[in-house]
C-alpha cells in the first residue's frame, strides 16, 4: 500500500505482486519499506520495480551466505551489511547501521548520496566513504535518516567508524 499511494493496487496486479514479494524479502523492516515505497511511487514501470526487487534479493542472499543472517537483523544489532550488489560501481562496500542527523549540525565532511540514486544507479558513487541519505524530513527540524557507507578491503576494513544509533521515534 505504501508504494501505491493514492492509486488502487488492484488496477496494477503485476506491481502489487512485486511489492508483496519485496515486503517479504525485506523481512518486515518498516523503515526500509517506507524508503523503498517512496522510490517506487515515483516510477510505475513494471521493469523498474522488478529491477529493484532483484537488487534487494541479491543483497539479502549475499548477506545470508556471507554472514548467515538477514540484513535487517544485522542492522538491528548494529552490525554493518554488505551492499555491493546494489550498484555495479559499489565493490566491497558496507552500510553501517542508520542514525538520525539534524541538518543544522553537519558532523561529516563526506559526500551525501540519496538512497534512490544509489539503488537505481543514476549517479556515480564516490570512491571512498560517503553518507547514504535514506530519508529526509520535508518539514522542520529537517532531520535525516542516514548511514555511513565504507569501503572494505579483503583483509581489513577501511574507514569504518561505528556510531551509536539514536531512536528515530
C-alpha positions in Angstrom: 0.0 0.0 0.0 2.9 2.4 0.7 4.2 2.1 -2.8 0.9 2.8 -4.5 -0.1 6.0 -2.6 -3.5 7.1 -3.9 -3.5 4.6 -6.7 -5.6 1.4 -6.3 -3.2 -1.6 -6.3 -6.0 -3.8 -7.8 -5.5 -1.8 -11.1 -1.8 -2.9 -11.1 -1.7 -6.6 -10.3 1.8 -7.1 -11.6 3.2 -4.2 -9.5 1.2 -5.5 -6.5 2.9 -8.9 -6.8 6.3 -7.3 -7.0 5.5 -5.1 -3.9 4.3 -8.1 -2.0 7.4 -10.1 -2.7 9.6 -7.1 -1.9 8.0 -6.8 1.5 8.8 -10.5 2.2 12.4 -10.0 1.1 12.8 -7.0 3.4 11.8 -9.2 6.4 9.4 -6.8 7.9 11.6 -3.7 8.1 9.2 -0.7 8.3 11.9 1.9 7.8 13.3 0.2 4.6 9.7 -0.5 3.3 8.9 3.3 3.6 12.2 4.3 1.9 11.7 1.9 -1.0 8.0 2.7 -1.3 8.9 6.4 -1.8 11.3 5.3 -4.6 8.7 3.0 -6.2 5.9 5.6 -6.1 7.9 7.8 -8.4 8.1 5.2 -11.2 5.2 2.8 -12.0 7.1 0.9 -14.6 7.0 -2.9 -14.0 10.6 -3.5 -15.2 11.8 -0.8 -12.8 10.0 -2.4 -9.8 11.3 -5.8 -10.8 14.9 -4.5 -11.1 14.6 -3.0 -7.5 13.2 -6.3 -6.2 16.1 -8.3 -7.8 18.7 -6.0 -6.4 17.3 -6.4 -2.9 17.0 -10.2 -3.3 20.7 -10.4 -4.3 21.7 -8.2 -1.4 19.8 -10.3 1.1 21.0 -13.5 -0.4 24.7 -12.3 -0.4 24.4 -11.2 3.3 22.8 -14.5 4.3 25.5 -16.5 2.6 28.4 -14.4 3.9 27.1 -13.8 7.5 24.3 -16.3 8.0 21.9 -13.6 9.0 19.3 -11.4 7.4 20.5 -7.8 6.8 17.5 -6.4 8.8 18.7 -8.4 11.9 22.3 -7.3 11.3 21.4 -3.6 11.3 19.1 -4.0 14.3 22.1 -5.5 16.1 24.2 -2.5 15.0 26.4 -4.5 12.6 27.2 -3.4 9.0 25.8 -5.1 6.0 27.3 -5.7 2.5 25.6 -3.5 -0.1 28.0 -4.3 -3.0 25.2 -5.8 -5.1 23.0 -2.7 -5.1 25.1 -0.9 -7.7 27.7 -2.0 -10.2 30.1 0.8 -9.0 30.0 -0.5 -5.4 32.6 -3.1 -4.8 33.4 -4.2 -1.2 31.1 -1.7 0.4 29.5 -1.9 3.9 26.5 0.0 5.1 26.7 1.0 8.8 23.5 1.0 11.0 21.4 4.1 10.3 21.2 7.1 12.6 19.2 10.3 12.7 21.1 13.5 11.8 19.8 17.1 12.1 20.5 19.2 9.1 21.7 22.2 11.0 24.5 20.2 12.7 26.7 18.9 9.9 29.1 16.4 11.6 30.7 15.0 8.5 32.6 16.4 5.6 31.6 13.4 3.4 29.7 13.3 0.2 25.9 12.7 0.6 24.2 10.2 -1.7 20.5 9.7 -1.9 19.3 6.1 -1.4 17.1 6.2 -4.5 20.1 7.4 -6.7 22.3 4.6 -5.3 19.7 1.8 -5.9 18.7 3.0 -9.4 22.3 3.5 -10.5 21.5 7.1 -11.6 24.7 8.5 -10.1 28.4 7.8 -10.0 29.2 6.6 -6.4 32.2 8.3 -4.6 35.3 6.1 -4.5 35.7 6.4 -0.7 33.4 6.7 2.3 30.1 8.6 1.9 26.9 9.2 3.7 23.8 7.4 2.3 20.6 9.5 2.9 17.7 7.1 3.3 15.1 9.6 4.2 14.8 13.4 4.7 12.1 15.3 6.6 10.3 17.8 4.4 9.3 19.9 7.5 11.3 21.5 10.3 13.5 20.4 12.0 14.7 18.8 8.8 16.1 15.6 10.2 17.6 12.8 8.0 17.9 9.1 8.4 21.5 8.5 7.2 24.1 5.7 7.3 27.8 5.7 6.5 29.0 3.6 3.6 32.6 2.5 3.8 34.9 0.5 1.6 36.1 -2.9 2.8 39.3 -4.4 1.6 39.8 -8.2 1.6 41.8 -8.4 4.9 40.7 -5.3 6.8 38.0 -2.7 7.0 38.9 0.8 5.8 37.3 4.0 7.1 34.7 2.2 9.2 33.6 4.3 12.1 30.7 2.8 14.0 28.3 5.2 15.6 25.7 4.7 18.3 22.2 4.5 16.9 19.6 7.0 18.2 15.9 6.4 18.4 14.0 7.8 15.4 10.7 7.9 17.2 
